[in-house]
Amino acid sequence: MKNWFARWFGGARQETRGAPQAPAATPPPVPPSDAPATGAAHADVDTVFFRWLAGAAGGDAPEATERLILDELARLADVPARAAQLVPRVPAVIPALLRSLRDKSVSNADFSRMVAQDMVLVAEVVREANSPYYRPPSPVRNIEGALMLLGQNGLRMLLARVAFRPVISMQSGRFARLVAPQVWTQSEQCALAAATLAPHAGANPFEAYLAGLIQNVGLIVAFRLIDQVYNEDVLPRSNAFCAALLTQARRLAHGIALEWEFPAGVAQAIVDAGRHGANAPGALAAVLSTADALAKLRLLVDAGELAPDAPLVAAVVTPRLRPCFDNLRPQDD
């Protein structure tokens, strides 16, 4: 996994011009009166989201317990190679497909044959082509038609999502298993929102998509480590613990991204996005921070944890961002 992300995803910057953008609606230009959400609002979203993830397992814990967990996370963040060992590798068919995407001589028929080797990929590609983001005039029923509609950039994003799903969503351990499904859903929605918002901010849509997917790898590793070093039934959930854990999770994701040889800008954006919203340095970090907050709020609203008109929602989901936020609703809606 360490090399193929860099080798085959690394060509995205050169290929972005003229390539299909992220499969999502594009928000309108920013109205002059549409002020960005404050960093405090984004931090509040992080806290509410973490507490929702912890669920019934969250509660009061001694300060010494919080310090034990945070110290272990800090030590792990200093050794990215060890952190990367706490998450699984990707299906073998994905690197072959990504190599082929860089080969101009490979035809759609060749792609079709390779995708057909994995029935999970077949289902993903056809499902993606028939999603509301592409809106085909009639249902797409075969691989050839689906690949024609998705295009190279759309296929690349789909493959990235398929590659990351087992990394985040298939976990063992009490706490990691508890949070993994919600963390994966948030990762998908964050990646989609980031790729949607990137063009207006001058950021690379595919790099934004990758950053949205990989940033939660650090959070999953954090929960895996908690499962290893902590035997209590209550997961700490104080404001200070939430903020510190999420900071360490971003450090973990940054180190793992570099270990896997992702573009340095993608790795750095994950750390910088922790400064929240307009305070995040650089276009990619600002996009990632906003997309992360939108995706978290989408899950919280859909789960009934926050009302759609809650002040925290209104503080982040400005008129400019409303189309993107609405696009993150589950497709079944």
VOGU-3710 file (C-alpha; in Angstrom, 3 decimals, decimal comma):
1> mknwfarwfg> 0,000/0,000/0,000  2,915/2,285/0,776  3,993/2,855/-2,833  1,014/2,413/-5,110  -0,950/5,366/-3,722  1,901/7,711/-4,583  2,637/6,111/-7,946  -0,871/5,949/-9,341  -2,764/8,630/-7,451  0,152/10,992/-7,879
11> garqetrgap> -0,784/11,755/-11,490  -4,055/13,341/-10,484  -2,723/16,896/-10,528  -1,653/16,755/-14,154  -4,870/15,038/-15,237  -7,333/17,280/-13,395  -7,599/19,808/-16,205  -10,344/18,649/-18,534  -11,168/15,606/-16,404  -14,608/15,116/-14,856
21> qapaatpppv> -14,890/16,730/-11,469  -16,140/15,094/-8,307  -19,515/13,367/-8,735  -21,510/15,971/-6,880  -23,415/19,171/-7,437  -21,300/22,320/-7,556  -22,206/25,055/-5,070  -22,819/28,592/-6,341  -20,219/31,334/-5,969  -19,734/32,753/-2,497
31> ppsdapatga> -22,143/35,625/-1,738  -20,367/38,628/-0,182  -22,563/38,420/2,943  -21,960/34,711/3,490  -19,422/34,791/6,315  -17,443/31,601/7,020  -18,130/29,620/10,160  -15,905/30,408/13,104  -13,248/28,038/14,349  -15,210/27,763/17,590
41> ahadvdtvff> -18,224/26,401/15,708  -16,090/23,774/13,993  -14,556/22,786/17,327  -18,055/22,429/18,798  -19,008/20,154/15,894  -15,967/17,984/16,656  -16,980/17,646/20,311  -20,617/16,792/19,588  -19,566/14,292/16,928  -17,040/12,555/19,179
51> rwlagaaggd> -19,572/12,227/21,981  -22,086/10,798/19,549  -19,491/8,268/18,362  -18,745/7,256/21,948  -22,459/6,767/22,581  -23,325/4,751/25,674  -19,622/3,967/26,172  -18,850/7,633/26,788  -18,820/9,086/30,283  -16,748/10,703/32,993
61> apeaterlil> -13,277/9,280/33,513  -10,406/10,299/35,817  -7,924/12,812/34,477  -5,194/10,207/34,890  -7,053/7,910/32,486  -7,336/10,672/29,895  -3,621/11,405/30,236  -2,699/7,731/29,843  -4,595/7,484/26,551  -3,324/10,789/25,177
71> delarladvp> 0,296/10,028/26,086  0,099/6,660/24,319  -1,426/8,323/21,241  1,337/10,932/21,186  3,991/8,218/21,339  2,332/6,303/18,518  2,076/9,427/16,366  5,860/9,717/16,577  6,226/6,293/14,893  4,054/6,355/11,717
81> araaqlvprv> 5,243/2,931/10,560  3,893/1,368/13,732  0,639/3,314/13,438  0,153/2,099/9,850  0,325/-1,500/11,078  -2,908/-1,006/13,031  -5,031/-0,808/9,863  -5,483/-3,449/7,103  -4,207/-3,373/3,554  -6,250/-2,945/0,378
91> pavipallrs> -7,614/-5,532/-2,129  -4,973/-6,678/-4,630  -7,088/-5,819/-7,685  -7,111/-2,101/-6,858  -3,395/-1,401/-7,546  -3,649/-3,137/-10,927  -6,606/-0,973/-11,917  -4,855/2,184/-10,808  -1,755/1,276/-12,811  -3,956/0,825/-15,852
101> lrdksvsnad> -5,511/4,240/-15,371  -2,072/5,747/-16,021  -1,588/3,722/-19,209  -3,042/5,599/-22,198  -3,095/2,412/-24,291  -5,572/0,667/-21,985  -9,109/0,763/-23,365  -12,481/0,791/-21,629  -12,795/-2,868/-22,638  -9,578/-3,589/-20,735
111> fsrmvaqdmv> -10,907/-1,742/-17,703  -14,135/-3,711/-17,966  -12,312/-7,041/-17,923  -10,282/-6,046/-14,872  -13,258/-4,699/-12,955  -15,199/-7,860/-13,820  -12,650/-9,895/-11,823  -14,125/-8,535/-8,601  -17,904/-8,676/-8,178  -17,755/-6,099/-5,397
121> lvaevvrean> -16,178/-3,648/-7,842  -18,748/-4,509/-10,501  -21,558/-3,642/-8,123  -19,800/-0,453/-6,962  -19,147/0,825/-10,488  -22,687/0,196/-11,736  -24,205/1,609/-8,550  -22,055/4,734/-8,829  -23,032/5,290/-12,452  -26,729/5,121/-11,520
131> spyyrppspv> -26,373/7,442/-8,522  -28,054/10,880/-8,391  -24,632/12,502/-8,807  -24,397/11,296/-12,431  -28,134/11,255/-13,232  -28,027/8,971/-16,292  -30,978/9,457/-18,692  -31,699/5,727/-18,419  -30,441/3,058/-15,983  -26,887/1,810/-16,652
141> rniegalmll> -26,823/-1,987/-16,544  -23,326/-3,003/-17,676  -19,697/-2,251/-16,868  -18,929/-0,685/-20,252  -21,712/1,869/-19,952  -20,838/2,626/-16,346  -17,168/3,270/-17,119  -18,095/5,507/-20,034  -20,257/7,622/-17,751  -17,835/7,789/-14,807
151> gqnglrmlla> -14,771/8,752/-16,836  -11,228/8,374/-15,582  -11,500/10,819/-12,682  -14,781/9,372/-11,478  -13,352/5,859/-11,607  -10,249/6,980/-9,731  -12,372/8,409/-6,925  -14,490/5,288/-6,767  -11,397/3,093/-6,547  -9,982/5,235/-3,776
161> rvafrpvism> -13,209/4,814/-1,842  -13,282/1,049/-2,382  -9,628/0,827/-1,321  -10,182/2,738/1,899  -13,406/1,080/3,008  -11,731/-1,978/4,630  -9,035/0,260/6,109  -11,624/2,169/8,125  -14,843/0,174/8,318  -13,571/-3,353/9,118
171> qsgrfarlva> -12,288/-3,181/12,677  -11,978/-5,345/15,760  -11,858/-4,326/19,401  -14,633/-2,882/21,533  -14,338/0,802/20,762  -12,965/0,579/17,212  -15,762/-1,788/16,215  -18,308/0,528/17,840  -17,293/3,632/15,876  -16,066/2,173/12,563
181> pqvwtqseqc> -19,378/2,239/10,595  -20,098/5,863/11,482  -16,491/6,912/10,869  -16,535/5,320/7,415  -19,813/7,043/6,487  -18,364/10,351/7,616  -15,209/9,684/5,579  -17,212/9,090/2,401  -19,304/12,189/2,916  -16,296/14,328/3,826
191> alaaatlaph> -14,450/13,203/0,685  -17,447/13,981/-1,503  -17,968/17,397/0,075  -14,261/18,228/-0,218  -14,124/17,329/-3,916  -17,291/19,338/-4,526  -16,003/22,469/-2,799  -12,403/22,247/-4,067  -12,827/23,912/-7,503  -14,217/27,135/-5,992
201> aganpfeayl> -11,311/27,326/-3,561  -8,597/26,662/-6,137  -7,779/23,250/-4,666  -7,279/20,008/-6,590  -10,560/18,016/-6,416  -8,921/14,593/-6,342  -6,410/15,597/-3,688  -9,318/16,997/-1,668  -11,155/13,686/-2,095  -8,124/11,711/-0,921
211> agliqnvgli> -7,629/13,984/2,078  -11,266/13,487/3,054  -10,871/9,720/2,939  -7,545/9,379/4,722  -7,961/11,896/7,549  -10,095/9,477/9,599  -7,468/6,732/9,385  -5,854/8,450/12,344  -9,098/8,381/14,314  -9,514/4,651/13,694
221> vafrlidqvy> -5,917/4,019/14,756  -6,585/6,040/17,907  -9,527/3,817/18,813  -7,504/0,691/18,002  -4,823/1,878/20,392  -7,401/2,678/23,088  -8,639/-0,911/22,777  -5,094/-2,127/23,419  -4,141/0,049/26,390  -7,456/0,739/28,123
231> nedvlprsna> -9,598/-1,882/29,833  -12,371/0,238/31,319  -15,954/0,274/30,045  -16,270/4,081/29,940  -14,584/6,099/27,195  -13,542/9,596/28,370  -15,564/12,382/26,769  -14,591/15,652/28,428  -14,170/18,671/26,158  -10,421/18,731/26,712
241> fcaalltqar> -10,088/15,013/25,974  -12,157/15,275/22,783  -10,053/18,137/21,468  -6,745/16,511/22,361  -7,697/13,100/20,958  -8,802/14,593/17,637  -5,561/16,566/17,433  -3,549/13,383/17,964  -5,740/11,589/15,407  -4,804/14,195/12,803
251> rlahgialew> -1,122/13,746/13,671  -1,552/10,000/13,223  -3,266/10,441/9,849  -0,548/12,864/8,726  2,204/10,397/9,608  0,422/7,462/7,979  -0,218/9,491/4,811  3,506/10,226/4,535  4,340/6,605/5,342  2,110/5,553/2,437
261> efpagvaqai> 3,794/8,205/0,252  0,741/10,357/-0,351  1,411/13,824/-1,771  2,950/15,948/0,982  0,294/18,621/0,449  -2,484/16,145/1,204  -0,772/14,992/4,399  -0,119/18,548/5,560  -3,709/19,607/4,864  -4,948/17,005/7,349
271> vdagrhgana> -2,982/18,657/10,163  -3,705/22,205/9,038  -7,453/21,522/8,782  -7,462/21,146/12,560  -7,197/24,931/12,774  -10,764/24,986/11,426  -12,541/26,812/8,631  -11,118/30,076/7,340  -8,328/29,829/9,923  -6,896/26,748/8,178
281> pgalaavlst> -3,821/27,755/6,123  -4,018/26,932/2,426  -6,918/26,198/0,110  -6,832/22,412/0,536  -6,816/22,600/4,350  -9,664/25,115/4,387  -11,727/22,937/2,048  -11,023/19,839/4,141  -11,961/21,603/7,380  -15,281/22,805/5,949
291> adalaklrll> -16,073/19,444/4,339  -15,268/17,636/7,588  -17,693/19,830/9,549  -20,434/19,465/6,921  -20,125/15,672/6,889  -20,186/15,456/10,686  -23,251/17,678/10,891  -24,969/15,625/8,180  -24,572/12,466/10,237  -25,643/14,187/13,452
301> vdagelapda> -28,782/15,619/11,837  -29,671/12,350/10,104  -29,206/10,461/13,388  -31,520/12,886/15,206  -28,681/14,095/17,437  -29,137/17,666/16,173  -32,225/19,354/14,771  -31,871/20,581/11,165  -32,343/24,158/12,387  -30,076/23,861/15,438
311> plvaavvtpr> -27,842/26,921/16,014  -24,698/24,832/15,498  -25,966/23,693/12,100  -26,811/27,262/11,106  -23,379/28,457/12,218  -21,615/26,125/9,772  -24,094/25,491/6,948  -24,176/28,933/5,363  -26,253/29,649/2,213  -23,220/28,945/0,042
321> lrpcfdnlrp> -22,728/25,543/1,652  -26,385/24,513/1,798  -26,424/22,746/-1,630  -23,355/20,707/-0,672  -24,809/19,855/2,744  -28,124/18,779/1,201  -26,275/16,626/-1,345  -24,806/14,578/1,496  -28,181/13,132/2,436  -28,325/9,338/2,103
331> qdd> -29,277/8,480/-1,467  -32,297/6,497/-0,295  -33,785/9,780/0,895
//
